[in-house]
Amino acid sequence: MGEDAHAGAAMGQTGRTGRRSRFLEFGRLEFCQWSDDLRRWRDDFSSLTQKFLSMLAVRKTARGLGNVEVQDMPEPHPDPGQVLMEVDSAGICGTDLHIYFDEFETNPPVTLGHEVAGEIVGMGKGVRGWKIGQRVTSETYFYTCGECLHCRRGRRNLCVKRRSIGSKADGAFTRYMLTPASNLHRVPDELDLESAALTEPLACVIHGVTLTAQVKAGPR
């Protein structure tokens, strides 16, 4: 093959290599641009999802007088043994006022409210005996140790390590609230949920009158 032929072949090879390099560079730039677009779309979608999967909550943001704000919070998801309640009604207790004035121990930031009734809208693994849509109210403690004297005697509401909803665990002044399934009580069909939210203070009154003061039918 003559020199001209060799030179032509070399130029042809160089041309093909150059076109391939330019094509690869173009593809790399296109991929980078596509990746940037994808990340931006992902972030936009995440932001939009977060917007629609969030809820307003009345929260104690720090210890001290006041420090109560309405904040945007992500929707919670139930862990094993927990249920997710959609709050229908929640009462304002004297304890909530004490929390506002910092006269009651809290673990902020925390959502207030513990007098509550609503419907079950989610359940964690291991929950038995309940189903979605049931109308319920909840006892107020979120965690008890199960080991102290009170817990062993079946009085876990007096547990020395108790963490209650609305003060040391997120409570009911919002749309959705988590609570242990073991805390639930079914609301009778004939009772409206607004009234059912007063179950806990009613239980306190009944306990105080019939057990502590031992008031019985008949005495004046």
Beta strands, then each sheet from edge to edge (+ up, - down):
strand 1: 54-60
strand 2: 68-74
strand 3: 82-91
strand 4: 110-111
strand 5: 115-123
strand 6: 135-138
strand 7: 141-143
strand 8: 163-164
strand 9: 176-180
strand 10: 184-186
sheet 1: 2+ 1- 4+
sheet 2: 9+ 3- 5+ 6- 10+
sheet 3: 7+ 8-
end
